[in-house]
Amino acid sequence: MPTIINRLIVTGEPREFERLLGRITEYMSSQPGFIDHQLYRSIRRPDVYIELARWKDAESHQRAIASEGFKERVREISAVATAEPDIFEPLS
């Protein structure tokens, strides 16, 4: 089960970032293959967030991020944050 781990650095207003990220999460959670999502905020560096999203398979995630609905929401959030996403698989 692939997990997307995304490190996000907020460069704008945190509340606006969280609102926009919520729009992405709401959209992605309605896509086939989506399992769940968690969001963490650094205590030491409150401008740093870590997002985890689990998917049934990598293909489902790829289809979701290729959609115009996802791309539109990413364009919005890129004004207030930079992202470093990657896809991981469990080893144990």
C-alpha positions in Angstrom: 0.0 0.0 0.0 1.8 3.2 -1.2 2.0 6.2 1.1 2.5 9.7 -0.1 4.6 11.7 2.3 4.6 15.4 1.5 6.7 18.0 3.4 5.1 21.4 3.1 6.7 24.7 3.9 4.1 27.4 4.5 5.1 30.8 3.1 1.8 32.5 3.5 -1.0 32.7 6.1 -1.3 29.3 7.9 -5.1 29.4 8.1 -5.3 30.0 4.4 -2.9 27.2 3.8 -5.0 24.8 6.0 -8.2 25.9 4.2 -6.7 25.2 0.7 -5.1 22.0 1.8 -8.5 20.9 3.2 -10.0 21.5 -0.3 -7.3 19.2 -1.8 -7.9 16.6 0.8 -11.7 16.7 0.3 -11.2 16.2 -3.4 -8.6 13.5 -3.1 -10.7 11.5 -0.6 -13.4 11.2 -3.2 -11.0 9.6 -5.7 -11.0 5.8 -6.3 -8.2 4.1 -4.4 -7.9 6.7 -1.7 -7.6 5.2 1.8 -6.8 7.9 4.4 -5.0 11.1 5.2 -3.2 12.6 8.2 -1.7 16.0 8.6 1.0 17.0 11.2 2.4 20.4 12.1 5.9 20.8 13.5 6.0 22.1 17.1 9.5 23.4 16.7 8.9 25.0 13.2 5.2 25.8 12.9 5.6 26.7 9.2 6.5 23.0 8.4 3.7 20.5 7.9 3.9 16.8 7.0 1.1 15.2 5.1 0.6 11.4 4.8 -1.9 9.9 2.4 -2.4 6.2 1.8 -3.6 4.8 -1.5 -4.7 1.3 -2.6 -2.1 1.4 -5.4 0.3 3.9 -7.1 -1.8 3.9 -10.2 -4.9 5.2 -8.4 -2.8 8.1 -7.0 -1.3 8.8 -10.4 -4.7 9.1 -12.0 -5.9 11.4 -9.2 -3.0 13.8 -9.5 -3.4 13.9 -13.3 -6.9 15.2 -13.0 -7.8 18.8 -13.6 -9.6 19.0 -10.3 -6.3 18.2 -8.5 -4.2 20.5 -10.6 -6.6 23.4 -10.1 -6.3 23.1 -6.3 -2.5 22.7 -6.4 -2.2 26.0 -8.3 -4.2 27.7 -5.6 -2.1 26.3 -2.7 1.2 27.0 -4.4 0.7 30.7 -3.6 1.0 30.0 0.1 3.3 26.9 0.4 6.0 24.9 -1.3 5.7 21.1 -1.4 8.2 18.2 -1.4 6.0 15.1 -2.2 7.2 11.6 -2.7 5.7 8.1 -2.8 6.9 5.4 -0.4 6.2 1.7 0.1 6.5 -0.1 3.4 9.5 -2.4 3.8 8.3 -4.3 6.9 
